[in-house]
Amino acid sequence: MEKLSQITDWSLVPAFLAVAETGTLSGAAQRLGSSQPTLGRQIRALEDQFGTALFIRHPRGLTLSEAGQALLPAARHMQEAAQRMALQAAGQDHALQGVVRITASHVVSHYVLPPILARLRREEPGITIELAPSDSAENLLFREADIALRMFRSTQLDIVTRHLGTLPVAVFASRDYLDRRGRPHTPDDLMRHDLIGYDRSDLILRGMRAAGFPATRDWFALRCDDQAACVELARAGCGIGFVQRHIAERDPALEILDLGIDLPGLPVWLAAPQTTRRTPRIARVWDLLAEGLTPLLS
């Protein structure tokens, strides 16, 4: 902390941490919503203040120098303290207006949340919504989001969670594909079709194995980790996929297949920092999300 007292511009600390944790100026810029030139200037300014190089430049990015490594723990401590102060201040806001940032997976953001958020805007025009589609776990304690809609329970300390239920999963394909290739009626029939699955994620594989299929990655003729893209690939006739049941049910171009198997559903959790959960605007959005999601759950 003594070394960090040399800093005259405290905005340089988030820049230092973002570059240290992502290893590139581009990654840090994306995290902070800034630009590479701005991040580059901030790092140079910080190094000028300390009179030493904090990063070692190499073709693939930047790594911390010995001096940078020495600063890292204190910089993280400062960031955590600042974030705790921001959370405490946000928790004192009693107005039913302002910004609420929601994070959810890409497929939920595309196919589930729009009508719920439309209702929210009609009923609470004073609340501005920021939607951050992401398939990674956002850190709620660092205010990357006010509310997270997740398919797993958060294990972070000081996070309030609520289990809403389970989203049923279905096997589906476009009607055009099924008219062309035939409709499978058993699990064995399914193996004679083109399957759409994930690339690096093992979510579908785990679900299939839980249902009794000895599935492996090479079962999928087309692989993509973006769930919304997988829906569109199936709609275009690329093959048979797996999706939240309500998405296929409401699209007349898609058909749900009955193969006599039960695929495990997706648990749905809401999560928010304990210090801001009862802030009126966040509490209102939390309640409307729960109400909007409930009809889709089993």
C-alpha positions, 0 to 999 in steps of 0.5 A: 500500500505504501508504494501505491501512495505514489499514485496521483491518478487513482483511475490508473489502478483499474487499468493496471489490474485489467491488463495484469489479469487479461494479459493484453491491452485489447482484453483490458480495453474490452473489460473496462469499456475503453480503448487500447490506446487509452489503456496504453497511455494509462500504463505508461503513465503509471510506469512513469510515476513509479519510474520502472517497467510494470509489464514485460512486452512480448508478441502475445501480450504483456506479463507482469515484471517483478515490480508489477508482481510486487504491486498486484496484491495491494492493487487488488486490495484497493479495488476490493475496498472501492467496490465494497464502498460502491456496493454500500453506497448503492444499497442506500439508494431508495428511489424506484429509478436508475440503472439495473444491470442484468447478466444472463446467458446468450440464449436466455438474453435472446429468447427469454428476457425480451418480453419480460424486459418489455413488461418491466419497461412498461410498468417501471419506466424510471428503471433503465436496464442494461443487459449483458449477455454472457456465458461466463460467470460475472462477478456480482461483488465487483458490480459487473452486474446487479442481478445475474440469471444463472443455470447454477447456484452462485457460491460467492460469499455475500451473494443472495440467491433464489432457485426459481425452478427448472427449464425443461430441455427438448430434442428438436429440429426444423420441420424442413430438415425432418421432412427431408431426412425423416423423423426419429422415434427412438434414441437409435434413430437419432444416431442416424441424423446430423446432431448439433452440439457444443464445441468446448462446453460439455453441458449437452454431453452431461445431459445426454449421459445422464439420460443413458447415452454414452455420448462423446463430442464426435457425435456432433456433426456441427459444434458451436458453444453459442447456444443462440447460434445453435438454435439458428443452425437447427432452424436453418436445417443443419440437423437435430439439436437440444434447446430449452423446450419453450423456445422450440414450442413457440416457433412454428418452424421447429418441431419437438421430437418425442424419443421416449427419453427424459433429458435433465432440465436446467436449474434457474437461479437469480443472484444479487449482492446482499448489500444491494438486493433490497434496493427498491429498483433492484428488488423490483427488477428481481421480482419481475424477473421471477414472475416472468420466468415462472410460467416457463419452469417446471 
